[in-house]
Amino acid sequence: MAVNVETLDKLERKITLSLPVGAIQSEVDTRLKRLARTVKMDGFRPGKVPMSVVAQRYGYSVQYEVMNDKVGEAFAQAANEANLRVAGQPKITEKEGAPEGQLEFDAVFEVYPEVKIADLSDAEVERISAEVTDPAVDRTLDILRKQRRSFAQRSQDAAAEQDDRVTVDFEGKIDGETFSGGKAEDFQFSIGEGQMLKEFEDAVRGMKVGESKTFPLAFPEDYHGKDVSGKTADFMVTVKKIEAPHLPEVNEAFAKSLGIADATVDGLRADIRKNLEREVKFRVLARNKQSAMDALVSKAELDLPKSIVQAEIDRMVENARADLKQRGIKDADKAPIPGDVFQPQAERRVRLGLVVAELVRSNDLGAKPEQVKAHIQELAASYERPADVERWYHGDNRRMAEVEAIVIENNVTDYVLAKAKVNDKQVTFDELMGPQG
């Protein structure tokens, strides 16, 4: 029987479903009889509860369940016969005035759009590259030394310098009143590490043990403490201890303490370079992937299914609540998070997902087993026991699916770069590793 599909909007469709009342009632009776064999009710032995009692107690819920199942089956069959790719869940409402012995329902739903991807040959993509330099290795080595530094107390008449660790008492007041978080005793911080605002560090720098100082401090407008942001406080600080940092020497003992297999200075530098090169590779790949995806989306024409966008917004809102909960925010699951905040991001994700899926389908860019295996091996290579990490990935279908998705993205990136106008650009290590604007 031909299915009549009515077009309501660009992607919105409507199908009328017709179900015989007799078939629904027959299924309800069958399920109630099955239920009567096992149901337990006071005053009756198991399996001996009269059907009339079972129907009275469970009839409504069984009827609701059967209706849902039958309507769902009818919709799936109709959509399949009409060769429709349904996006999201249909909205189903019962119609009035159905013929005798029949129930009719209107199913309103969206279909997936036709995705048209224009010629990529005139799309411009910036492809970056970067190298790990000796100064980058030196700076990483300095960070490792700093992480393992020790401190020695300075003499009583020594002034606090850059990188010193100081112990202070402080109290800040706004309009003569101490504010929340504005007072502490025996508080430690290292000058120059940004733990405190620059004005606070500048005030302490040059002070000696036992000295006190009063100074004004203007909190930035975007300061995380909203009660004090944009306001000026008067602080009094007293220095109680000053400790000078001592960095470990770069030698074989230092290399050994870091667990380097070749416990030499050269071995340490080689290990650092190897790790930095791995990080550079992944960052370059991520940047180039983003450029390729931007170019791909710019060449695609499609309508977005509202239901899929809304589902993505709902997922992002739930993720935001989960993040708040993880941070210890009270009643995070009830936090009023407006969905329209995520609308642009959700639309981009859905658009990109549909375009990538079409490109993968039409150009056979799916993840090959050997590609997945190679990617897992590369991920595991940075760990002490790679074989264990590889087993960890292969032992979970969800993790494997995540790897396959990354491999597919890489395939799409390579495809776009092969077709588009590529502008190669060399960036410095610092540019690559720094925050992106």
Secondary structure, 3 states (H helix, E strand, C coil): CCCCEEECCCCEEEEEEEEEHHHHHHHHHHHHHHHHCCCCCCCCCCCCCCHHHHHHHHHHHHHHHHHHHHHHHHHHHHHHHCCCCEEEEEEEEECCCCCCCEEEEEEEEEECCCCEECCHHHCEEEEEECCCCHHHHHHHHHHHHHHCCEEEECCCCCECCCCCEEEEEEEEEECCEEEEEEEEEEEEEECCCCCCCHHHHHHHCCCECCCEEEEEEECCCCCCCCCCCCCEEEEEEEEEEEEEEECCCCCHHHHHHCCCCCCCHHHHHHHHHHHHHHHHHHHHHHHHHHHHHHHHHHCEECCCCHHHHHHHHHHHHHHHHHHHHHCCCCCHHHCCCCHHHHHHHHHHHHHHHHHHHHHHHHHCCCCCHHHHHHHHHHHHCCCCCHHHHHHHHHCCHHHHHHHHHHHHHHHHHHHHHHHCEEEEEECCHHHHHCCCC
